[in-house]
């Protein structure tokens, strides 16, 4: 696999770390959670055989630094970061975009605000819970997570959050500690686990409350639905991140695409995930 070429890009209030590999039309991969560019290591090499694959660390995470470490975070600003990367790497041609989880929220806003820059978007389980009929319950969950974070700390807050994302009948899942992760993982994966733990306070404290209170412009997305593929994990039925994508697909009258695995299928089933993503993007190219 060709090693990625790193770069940095100054944006409003931050410096972004990005990586590029492969050749062909641009495919921008927007990570979710605390994964950063490294979360796509399992699929980027396969996709680079057909595309110029760009990945990056979202502002405030890993190697993408904030000018003000205490700055509030907003979906619109993160989407503008993605737009700036597209402008840098594919200035004369719209790009293909994939977003996962919170990165899929960013991608939805990118499509709505800069449709001329997006040829095709695959949004995998964007947790835009404000579109759901029971949005009030999920606002209460986010409030409980924040209160637990302030009063009890990170890991208890993550336990509350993880329990709220699971199926109603599933028992709560206790997040692994850094030490537990290192015992089970090889060195490179253990380093990624340490970075994930380092980014978790920022994610829980500033990304979760801001991003999960975001309401997408459904009317705008309806007008652009021919460029949008809403996707879920085939093992995610009944879980909270699955429901908004399914709701939007039904509302927009589009097919809901199922990827292998669950919410983190690109990590647990990388080869199959990359194959389906490539097929989905290629099918669009053939119709265009």
Secondary structure, DSSP 8 states (H G I E B T S, - for coil): ----EEEEEEETTEEEEEEEEE-SSEEEEE--TT--GGGGHHHHHHHTTTSEEEEE--TTSTT-EESSTT----HHHHHHHHHHHHHHH-TTS-EEEEEETHHHHHHHHHHHH-GGGEEEEEEE----GGGSTTHHHHHHHHHHHHHHHHHH-HHHHHHHHHHHHS-TTS-------HHHHHHHS-HHHHHHHHHHHHHHHHIIIIIHHHHTT----HHHHHHTGGGEEEEEETT-TTSHHHHHHHHHHHHHT--EEEESSSTTHHHHSHHHHHHHHHHHHHHHHHH-
